[in-house]
């Protein structure tokens, strides 16, 4: 029975153009959204940009323009990249959107009225790139100086008045959630946060910045001399996007099914801080917090600061368009283990799987259908290939329902390999009437293409048009259930990359 599915990406800090790391997360969330639409679920997909804070304020000052001009330009650039990558979001949220600013002020005022906010002085080491303070147990010491463990840059010492959120009051709640609730996926990440809380405890957190230091932010509703700390602003985008305060019917419709997709570097904020905020605001916790590892280059998390950015446009150019780039990103998607990419590894997957296993099979069956049968194919499905198709679909559905896109891709490729083997064994090019053989292969291609559709939507639709079928819910039209094919062309889907 169709359900509902609400999926979010982190909202990205638009201090520069998005790169392969951003694409890694965004394409993954898009694949989940497309899969749930495919199987008939009422689906909502949210992404966007996190547009306040000191880092963007300084970036704008460096260019001699206002922060609003800077973020307007960068939000447009992000939308252009997501269009190129065929990202099917339902809303692109910006933290400068009026409805979001209203939600932030309402939420923080609620926390203040509940007595969960107080004023005090804070001193500590701060990373502008992360927009966060680091404890001594968290930062790295390089040449005697504290450095950010992510960006490898020196931290800044900051001492100032601030407002604190009483995070410590939620320790027992957070421990219970992480120990007993199936919210964080994979569970290893819940255990990681549990270990840190048990070792360090839970202390109150600064939730505001003096306006004279960080002017580019949402004004604190109960003190105009302060702006909201960027993380308290950003996290609330998830409820804004679902209609909180402004469309309660929409919020009731989607929030119970919300799935946050994040990288492991922002795990603490999305468990301890976000879960505590939701509890304080009497909003139910997300259904799932789906965490993934990094895609790395030269052993470092990809980023401008690390100097190892892989450009999205380079991926698209090398792998023949958005679908090739999307495929290689999802082929090596990992939840727990960082994936250090190399051109050789990515090229190998593209050539052997997309160009050979998939592309060559589509080309062969299309050419034979046109040549031998004039494009009209009707026949009886092969039972052995049908069993392989059923097994592949079962593995695919299990993988996708477990958020394991890489294994779902593998299941799709397994079916295509079986279809290639079947074609080589039955040799339809030697038969006077190869209807049954070509129909059986076309059915395998249709089902595998449907399974791959969330990952390579453009090429999947091209194959469907060329071979004469529609991409529909595979649970409703399984192997052997498409009546006939009118093949109009035999496209060359992916051109191999030379070494």
N, C-alpha and C positions, 0 to 999 in steps of 0.2 A: 504493500500500500504506500503511495507517495507520501513523503514527509516534508519537512522544512529544513533548510540548511543555510546558515548565515556564516560567511567566512570573511576574515579580515587579514590584511597584511599589517605589519607595523607601518606607521606613517613615517615617511623618510625625511631626513634633515636635508633640505635642498641647498646646501652650500656649494654644490658642484653637480655636474651631470651624473645621472645614474650610471652604474657600471655593472659588470657581470655579477657581482655579489647581490646587488639590488634585484637584478633579473632573476637570479636563482630563487629568491623568496617569492617574488611576484608571479613568476610563471607557475611555480608550485601551487600557490593559492588559486590561480586561474584554472589549473588542471582540476583541482578539487571542485571548483564551482561548475566547470563545464561537465564534469562527470555527474554531478548531482542534478543538473538540468537534464542531462541525457536520460537518466533513469526516472525522470518525472517529478523530482522534488522541487518544491517552491523555494527558489534559491535567491539569495541576496549577497552581493560581493562588494566589499568596501576596501578602498585603498586611498592614499592621499599623501599630503605633505605636512610636516611639523614645522611651522613657520615662525616661531618666536624664539627668543633666547639670545645670549651673548654672542655666540658664534656667528649667527646671521647678522646681528647688529654690527659686529666688527667687519664682516665681509662687505656689507653695504657701505660702511664708512671708508673702507679701502678703495671702493670704486667711486666714491663721491656722490652716491645716490641715497635716497631714503630706503629704509628697510622694506617698506611696502612695495616700492618699485622693484627692489631686488627679488622679493619672493614672488611677485606677480610674474616676473620673467621666468624664474626657475620653475614655478608650477606649470607654466605653459610647456617648458622643455620636457618635464616629466611626462605630461600627457602625450606629447609627441612621441616619446620613446615607447610608451605603453601602447600607443596606436600601432607603431611599427611592429611590436612584438605580439600584436593581436590579443591584448589583455582585455577581457570582457567584463570590466568592473561595472557595477550598477551606480555607484556614486564615487566620485573623486572628492574626498573631503579635504578642506584646508582649515588649519586651526585659526585662520583669520576670518573664516565664515561667520556671519552674524549669529546664526543659530548655535554654533559651537561656543562662541564667546559667552552667550547667554547661559548655556548649560554649565560652563566652567564657573561663572560667577554664582549661579544658583547652588552648585554642588559645594563650593568652598564656603559659602555663607551658611549652608546647612551644617557643615562640619564645625564651623565656628559657633553656631547657636547651640550645638550639642555639647559644647565644652571640650572638643577634641583638638583645639588649636590654642597655642599660647605663644607669647613673645619672649625672646631671650637672645643671647649672643652666641654666634657660631664662629669657630675657627678651625680651619683644616686645609688640606691639600686638594686643589680643584683642577680638573681637566676640562678645558673649554670645549674640546672636540666631543667629549662624552656628555658634557653638561652635568657633571656629577662630582661629588667629593669622594676621595679615597682614604680609607683607613690605612694605618701602618701595615696591617696584615695583608692588604690588597695591592698596594703599589709596589713597583720594582725600584730598587736602588741601583742607579748606573752612575759610575764615577762620583759616588757620594751624594747624588741628588735623586729625590723621588721622581719617578717617571710613570706615566700611564702604562699599564700592562697591555692595553690594546693598541694604542697609537705610538708607543715608545717615545713620547715627547715629555719634556720636563713639566711637572705639575706647578701650578701657581698657588702660593699661600694666600688664603683669603680669611679675613677676620671682620665680621660685620654683625649688625643686628638683623634678626630674622624672625619669622614665625615658624613654629614647629607644629607638626602633626603628631598626635600621640600614638605613634606606631606601636610602641611597647605594650599598649593595652590589648593589642590583638595577637599577642604571641600564642596563647593557648588555642585560639581559633585557627591560626595559620598552621600550627603543628597538627591539629586535628584534621584539617583539610588535606595536608600533604601526606599524612600517615594513612588516612582512612577513605579518602574520596578519590575516585578515578577521574581527576580533572587534568593533571599534567601528563602528557604523553611525549616520549616514552617515560616510564616510571623512574628510570635512572635519574632524571633531572629533579624529580621530587625529592629523591633521597639525597641528592647533592645539596639542595637548599636546606633540607632538614639537618644535615650535618653541619652546615654553617651556622644555623640558628642555635643548635645545641652547643657549638663551640664558642660562639661570640655573643649569644643572646640577641635581643631585639631592642634597639634604641630608637628614640624619637628622631624624626627626620625633618630637616629644613624644607619648607614648602613655599618660600617666598624669597625674593631678592630685592634689595633696596633699589628704588627707581633711579637714583642718581648713578648707580653702576650698571643696572640692566633696565634700560628704559623701554626696550622693545619687547613688550609682553602684555598680557591681560592684567589690568589693574586689579589689585586685591579688593574685593567688594567692601571689606570692613576697614581698610586702611589705604588711602590713595597714594601713600608714600612708598608702596611696595608693588611689585609685579609678581605674578604667579610663577613659581618654579616650573620650568618647561615640562618636566615629566608629569606633574599634576595636571597640567594643561593637556598634554598629548594623550595620556591614557584615556581621558574622558571622551576622546573622539569616537571610541567604539560604541558608546551609548548614544552620542549625538547622531551618528550615522544611522542608527536603528530607529530614530524618531523620539528619543527620550525628551520629555517636556513638550514637544511640538506635534507629535503624532502618536498618541498613546496606543491606538489600534495597531499601528505598524510595529511599535515597540513590543507589544504583547505577542505579536505574530512571529517576530524573528529572534528576539533576545534569548528565549529558552533554547535555541539551537545554535548559539554563537560558537564558532571555532576560531580562536586566535592563532595565526601562524607567525612565529617569531624565530629569530636566530638565538643561539644559546647565550650570546653576550648580553642580552637584555632580559634574561631569565629572572633575576632578582626583582627587577621593577615590576614584571608581569605576574609574579606570584605574591611575594610579601607585600609590596606596596599596593598593587592593583586590587588584590583580593581583600586587603584591609579597607581600602577606599570603598569598594562595593559593599562590604559588610556594614560600614559606617553609614552608607547612603540607603541601606535596606534594598539593595538591588541584588538579585541572585547571581551567583558565580557563573562564569562561562561554562558551557558544556565540556569543552576541551581547550586546553592550551597546548598546541602542537609545536614542539620545539625541534629545530634542526641544527646540525653541526655546520661548520664553515666550509665553503669552497675556497681553497687557499691557492696562493701562487708563491713559490719559493718559501713555503712553510709558514707564511704570514697570512692572517686574515686580509682579504683584499680591501684596499682603500687608498685614497689619495695620500694620506699621511705616510703610509707604508711604502709608497712609490711603486706599487705592483698592480696597478689597476689594469684590468683587461676590458677594453672598450666593447660595448654592446654592438656598435657598428662593425667592429672587426669580426665578431662572431657571426653576424648576419652575412657579411661579405664572404667569409670563408666557407660557411656551410649552406650557401645557396638560398638564403632568405630566413625569415622568422622561424619557419617550421624546423629547419635543420638545427638552428641555434636552440630552440626550445627542446628538441629531442635530446641533444647531447647534455644539456643541463639536467634534464629529468632522468636520463639514463644513469647518471652518477649521483643522483640525489641521495643524501644520507642523513639520518636522524642523529646518530650517535658518533660516527667516525668522520673526522675532517677528511675531505677529499682534496688532495693536492693535484691540481690539474697540470697536464702537459699536452702540448699540441699533438704529440704522437698518439696518446691515449684517446683523445677526442676524435682525431682523424680516423683511427681504427674503427671505432664504434660507428661513425658516420658511414664509412665506406662499406664495411662488412654487413651492417644491419640495414641501414636505410637504402643505400645504393644497390647492394647485391640482394640481400634476402627479400626486402620489400619491393623496391623499385624494379628490379629485374623480373620478379614474378608478375607484377602488374603488367609490365611491358609484354612478357611472353604470352600470358593468357589473353590479353587484349588483341594482340596480333593474330593469334590462332583463332580466336572467336570470329574475327573479321574475315580471315582468309578461308577458314574451313566451313563456316556456317553463316557467312554474311552478316555477322553481328548478333543474330537472334539465337539465344541459347536457352533451351528448355531440357530438363533431364531429371534423372533420379540421383539423389545424393548418396555418395559412398558411405557405408556404415562405419568403416574403420576410421576414415577421416572425420566422420561425424563424432565419434567417441573422443578423438583428439581435440576437436573443437569444443565439445562439452567440458572436457577437463581444463582446457585453456581458459574458457569463460569462467568456470568455477574458481580457478586460481586468480584470475583477474579481479573478479568481484570481491573475493576475500582480501586481496591486496589493497584495492581501492578503499574498501570499508575500514581497513586498518591504516589508512593514510600512507601506504607504502607504494608510492608511484613507480619507483624503480623496479620493484617486483612485478607490478602490473604491466610495465613495458616489456619485461622479460617474458611474461605469459603470452603477450601478443606476438612477440617474435617467435616463440616456440610453435605457435600455430602456423605461422608463415613458413617456418622450416619444414613442418610436416606437409604442408601443401606443396612446397617445392619438391620434397621427396616423392610424394604421390604422383606429381606430374612426370618426374623422371622415370618412375616405375611403370606408369601406364602409357607413356609416350603417345599422347593424343595427336601429335602431328603425323603419326603413321596410320591413323584410323580414318576410314571413310566417313564415319558418323561419330564424332567424339563428343556428342551432346552430354552424356552422363559424366564423362571425365572433366570436361570444361565447366559444366555446371557445378560439380563438386569443388573444383578449385575456386571458382568465382564465389561460391558460398563461404569458403574459408577466407578468401580475400575480403569479402564484405564484412564478415564478423570481426576479423583482425583490424580492418580499417575503422570499424565502429569503436573497437576497444582503444585504438590509437587516437581517435578523434579529439579527446580532451588535450592531448599532448601536441598533435600536429593538425589543428583544425583546418587550415588552409589546404594542405595536401590531401587530407581525408575527403574534403568536399570535392576536390578536383577528381579524385579517383571515383567517387560516387557518380559524378556527372559523366565521366568517360565510360564507365562500365554499365551504367544504367540501373542504379539502385539509390535508395535514400538512406541516410543515417538515422536510424530510429532506435528506441530503447531495446538493447539486446535481450532483455528479459521477456520482451513481448514478441520478438522475431528472431528466434534462435536459428541454429544451423539447419538448413534444409527447408526453411519456411518462407524463402523468397521465391515466388512462382517462376519468374523467367527474367532474362537479361536482354537488353537491347544495347549492345556495345557500340559506341560511336567513335571511340578512338583508343589508342594504346599509348598513353603519355610516358615520356621519360621523366620520372619524378625527381631524381637526385643524380647529379653528375659527380662521378668519383673525383676525389682530390688526389692529385699526383704528389708523390713524396718529394 
